[in-house]
Amino acid sequence: MQNYNWIRFDWAMKRLLRNKANFSVLEGFLSELLRREIKIIKLLESESTQDDADDKFNRVDMLAEDETGEVFIVEVQNQSEIDYFHRIAYGTSKVITQFLDLGQQYQDIKKVYSVNIVYFDLGQGEDYVYHGTTDFYGIHKNDKLLLSKNQKNKFDKVEPHDIFPEYYVLKVNSFDDVAKDTLDEWIYYFKNSEIKESFQAKGLKMAKELLRYELLNENEKISYNRHVENLRYKASMAWSLKAEEEIRIAELAEEKGRKEEKIEIAKKLVSTGMPIDEISSITGLPKEDIENLK
């Protein structure tokens, strides 16, 4: 149920957090996630930068660059998408090529972090926070491929995964609402749109003051209420489709069970020598099916 003390993070990303004065909210979240200080210097163009008139996007994304030149794709996905992993891969590849100008060397590619906050059951797994990196292991000796000393000095990197994109997936609905650390406090907010007095995570103090529903003007409240209602509608449609599919599967199973029961009866009647016409009349099975039982 929507808590109207604080607004949802996805709507805030689209409408409020793009203001440079409010960067500390996103910086705080990324700092807690990566366990190091993140300082954003600018936002880059992203697919949802432009406002949607009906505000019906399933997702909202933000593209940010920090003071070291690393790039962060932060995306909120509300509805299920079966090929979501594929789109994560496409998104990071697109960003890498987008910021490598013609004539630049490969060593100039930007390190990309893909942070995905999802409100559906993505894949199979019991945790609610997943982190993916790229490492190389020998198929014969199982040793880990590392950078040479010269590469470390040249690129200021320690291992290959420091060059490749990194991925984070936060499965919000799998969170048990027990905040065991400061990252969990952020996930609690993502799930419940609530920031408790006891929370100490970086960025949440600013979020607590900035992302309050009552601070929105009337037009913003109308837009926000429409956004929440659209999410409810889509969730209801998804639930209805799932319920209809479950009913259809149950009916098919019931029909299969009845047919199997009729076949068992027909088998017994065939063994007694009863004529096929009579067996078909009793069981309702086609004569051809009964012939096959012989």
C-alpha distance (Angstrom), angle and dihedral (degrees) to the residues before:
residue distance angle dihedral
M1 . . .
Q2 3.79 . .
N3 3.82 114.7 .
Y4 3.81 106.9 -144.2
N5 3.80 95.9 -159.7
W6 3.82 90.4 79.9
I7 3.77 130.3 23.4
R8 3.79 125.6 -122.8
F9 3.79 117.9 -87.0
D10 3.82 94.9 -126.0
W11 3.81 92.9 57.0
A12 3.81 90.2 44.0
M13 3.83 89.9 53.2
K14 3.77 90.4 53.8
R15 3.81 99.0 43.1
L16 3.82 112.2 19.5
L17 3.80 114.9 17.3
R18 3.81 95.1 62.8
N19 3.79 88.7 75.9
K20 3.83 109.5 100.7
A21 3.81 89.9 -135.3
N22 3.80 88.6 62.6
F23 3.82 98.7 47.5
S24 3.81 90.3 108.4
V25 3.82 90.7 76.3
L26 3.81 93.9 59.5
E27 3.82 90.8 37.1
G28 3.79 89.5 55.8
F29 3.80 93.7 51.2
L30 3.82 93.7 46.8
S31 3.81 91.1 46.2
E32 3.81 91.0 54.2
L33 3.81 91.9 45.7
L34 3.81 96.7 48.0
R35 3.82 94.3 34.0
R36 3.80 92.7 -129.0
E37 3.79 136.4 84.3
I38 3.81 114.5 -80.8
K39 3.80 120.3 -166.2
I40 3.81 115.2 -170.9
I41 3.78 116.0 -151.2
K42 3.80 100.1 178.4
L43 3.77 146.7 -5.6
L44 3.78 120.0 -121.3
E45 3.79 130.4 -149.5
S46 3.81 112.8 -76.5
E47 3.79 134.9 178.6
S48 3.81 94.6 -100.4
T49 3.80 98.5 41.4
Q50 3.78 89.8 106.9
D51 3.81 115.7 73.7
D52 3.77 116.5 -111.5
A53 3.79 112.3 -134.2
D54 3.79 93.6 -138.1
D55 3.80 94.1 34.2
K56 3.79 90.0 -136.5
F57 3.77 101.6 137.2
N58 3.79 113.4 139.3
R59 3.76 87.0 -147.1
V60 3.77 142.4 29.2
D61 3.78 123.6 -156.6
M62 3.78 137.7 -172.8
L63 3.80 128.4 -163.2
A64 3.80 115.3 -154.8
E65 3.80 136.4 173.9
D66 3.80 122.8 -151.5
E67 3.80 129.9 -149.0
T68 3.82 92.0 -89.7
G69 3.83 92.8 55.8
E70 3.80 94.9 -106.9
V71 3.80 116.7 140.3
F72 3.81 128.0 -136.0
I73 3.80 124.5 -159.5
V74 3.81 106.7 -162.6
E75 3.78 113.7 -173.8
V76 3.79 135.2 175.5
Q77 3.82 115.1 -158.0
N78 3.79 116.1 -170.6
Q79 3.81 105.0 178.7
S80 3.78 131.3 49.9
E81 3.80 117.1 -88.2
I82 3.80 116.1 -178.0
D83 3.82 94.8 -157.5
Y84 3.80 94.5 44.9
F85 3.82 93.2 123.1
H86 3.80 89.0 55.7
R87 3.79 91.3 51.6
I88 3.82 91.3 49.9
A89 3.81 88.3 55.1
Y90 3.79 91.4 47.0
G91 3.81 92.3 47.6
T92 3.79 95.2 54.1
S93 3.82 92.2 44.5
K94 3.79 90.4 50.9
V95 3.81 92.5 51.0
I96 3.82 92.6 48.2
T97 3.79 92.6 53.3
Q98 3.80 93.2 39.0
F99 3.79 92.2 63.3
L100 3.81 98.2 42.0
D101 3.78 107.2 89.2
L102 3.79 122.8 -148.9
G103 3.79 108.6 -83.1
Q104 3.81 95.5 21.5
Q105 3.78 117.9 127.3
Y106 3.79 121.6 -112.8
Q107 3.79 89.8 -113.7
D108 3.81 87.0 69.9
I109 3.81 95.6 66.0
K110 3.77 113.8 123.1
K111 3.77 123.5 -115.0
V112 3.82 106.5 -114.3
Y113 3.79 128.8 -155.9
S114 3.80 116.5 -164.6
V115 3.82 110.3 -157.6
N116 3.80 113.7 -173.1
I117 3.80 122.7 -171.8
V118 3.81 105.9 -169.2
Y119 3.79 130.4 -174.5
F120 3.80 97.0 -162.6
D121 3.79 136.2 67.4
L122 3.81 101.0 -86.8
G123 3.80 113.7 -168.5
Q124 3.79 122.4 -38.6
G125 3.78 122.3 -53.7
E126 3.79 140.6 112.7
D127 3.81 98.9 -135.8
Y128 3.80 125.8 82.6
V129 3.83 99.2 -146.3
Y130 3.81 121.6 53.1
H131 3.81 129.5 180.0
G132 3.81 123.8 -164.2
T133 3.81 128.8 -168.2
T134 3.81 135.9 167.4
D135 3.82 116.9 -109.8
F136 3.80 131.2 163.3
Y137 3.83 124.0 -138.0
G138 3.79 129.4 -177.1
I139 3.80 113.4 -108.0
H140 3.83 91.1 -146.5
K141 3.81 105.5 34.1
N142 3.80 98.8 21.3
D143 3.81 90.0 -134.6
K144 3.79 120.4 150.8
L145 3.80 117.3 -111.9
L146 3.81 109.7 -125.9
L147 3.79 135.1 -176.0
S148 3.77 117.7 -93.1
K149 3.78 120.0 -112.3
N150 3.79 89.6 -106.1
Q151 3.82 91.8 51.1
K152 3.81 91.4 49.0
N153 3.79 91.0 53.0
K154 3.80 94.3 42.3
F155 3.81 98.7 46.9
D156 3.81 100.3 25.7
K157 3.80 88.8 -127.7
V158 3.79 130.1 127.8
E159 3.82 104.4 -158.3
P160 3.83 136.8 10.2
H161 3.81 91.3 -104.1
D162 3.82 87.4 64.6
I163 3.82 86.2 68.4
F164 3.80 100.6 41.1
P165 3.83 124.6 73.0
E166 3.78 119.0 -86.4
Y167 3.77 123.6 -144.3
Y168 3.78 132.7 -150.3
V169 3.80 124.4 -173.0
L170 3.80 119.8 -170.9
K171 3.81 111.2 -168.0
V172 3.78 96.5 -159.8
N173 3.80 98.3 -174.6
S174 3.82 90.9 55.4
F175 3.82 91.3 60.8
D176 3.83 112.1 108.8
D177 3.85 94.8 -144.2
V178 3.82 92.1 -113.0
A179 3.82 108.2 122.1
K180 3.80 105.0 -149.4
D181 3.82 95.9 168.7
T182 3.78 141.2 4.7
L183 3.81 94.2 -83.2
D184 3.79 88.1 54.7
E185 3.80 88.3 54.7
W186 3.79 88.7 60.8
I187 3.80 91.8 47.2
Y188 3.80 89.7 49.3
Y189 3.81 88.0 55.8
F190 3.82 91.7 47.3
K191 3.80 90.9 52.9
N192 3.80 101.1 39.2
S193 3.83 105.3 22.2
E194 3.79 86.0 -129.2
I195 3.81 131.1 120.8
K196 3.80 113.8 -161.5
E197 3.79 122.6 -143.1
S198 3.80 90.6 -119.1
F199 3.81 95.2 56.5
Q200 3.82 114.8 115.4
A201 3.81 103.3 174.7
K202 3.79 117.9 136.2
G203 3.79 112.2 -94.3
L204 3.79 96.0 15.6
K205 3.79 93.8 96.2
M206 3.80 89.3 58.5
A207 3.80 90.9 42.1
K208 3.79 90.8 51.4
E209 3.80 91.0 58.3
L210 3.81 99.4 34.4
L211 3.80 103.2 41.1
R212 3.79 98.7 54.5
Y213 3.79 116.9 135.1
E214 3.81 94.5 -138.5
L215 3.81 91.1 58.9
L216 3.80 92.0 64.3
N217 3.78 117.7 100.2
E218 3.81 118.9 -122.9
N219 3.80 95.1 -93.0
E220 3.79 91.2 48.6
K221 3.81 90.9 49.8
I222 3.79 90.3 51.6
S223 3.81 90.7 49.5
Y224 3.79 92.7 45.8
N225 3.81 93.9 47.3
R226 3.80 89.4 50.4
H227 3.81 89.9 50.4
V228 3.81 92.3 52.3
E229 3.80 91.7 45.3
N230 3.81 91.1 50.8
L231 3.79 89.6 52.8
R232 3.80 90.2 50.6
Y233 3.81 90.5 49.3
K234 3.81 93.1 49.9
A235 3.80 91.4 46.0
S236 3.80 89.3 50.7
M237 3.80 91.8 49.3
A238 3.80 91.4 48.9
W239 3.81 90.7 48.9
S240 3.82 91.4 48.0
L241 3.80 92.6 51.0
K242 3.79 90.6 48.7
A243 3.82 91.6 48.0
E244 3.82 91.6 49.4
E245 3.81 90.5 49.8
E246 3.81 91.1 50.2
I247 3.81 90.2 50.7
R248 3.81 91.0 48.9
I249 3.81 91.7 50.1
A250 3.81 90.9 47.9
E251 3.82 91.3 50.5
L252 3.81 91.4 49.2
A253 3.80 90.4 49.5
E254 3.79 90.7 49.0
E255 3.80 91.3 48.6
K256 3.81 90.5 48.7
G257 3.79 89.9 49.9
R258 3.80 92.1 52.0
K259 3.80 91.5 48.9
E260 3.80 92.2 49.7
E261 3.79 89.2 50.0
K262 3.82 90.2 51.9
I263 3.81 90.4 49.3
E264 3.80 91.3 53.4
I265 3.79 90.2 51.0
A266 3.80 90.6 47.5
K267 3.82 91.2 51.1
K268 3.80 90.9 55.4
L269 3.79 92.6 47.2
V270 3.81 91.6 48.0
S271 3.79 89.0 53.9
T272 3.82 89.8 56.4
G273 3.80 91.1 56.2
M274 3.80 95.2 -114.2
P275 3.82 113.0 162.5
I276 3.80 116.4 -96.2
D277 3.82 92.7 -122.5
E278 3.80 91.3 58.7
I279 3.84 93.3 45.4
S280 3.81 90.0 50.8
S281 3.80 90.3 50.1
I282 3.81 92.4 50.2
T283 3.81 98.9 43.8
G284 3.78 101.5 28.7
L285 3.81 90.5 -129.8
P286 3.83 119.7 139.5
K287 3.77 114.9 -100.2
E288 3.83 89.8 -120.2
D289 3.82 91.2 59.8
I290 3.80 90.8 50.3
E291 3.81 90.9 48.8
N292 3.80 88.4 55.1
L293 3.79 90.3 54.3
K294 3.78 88.5 63.8
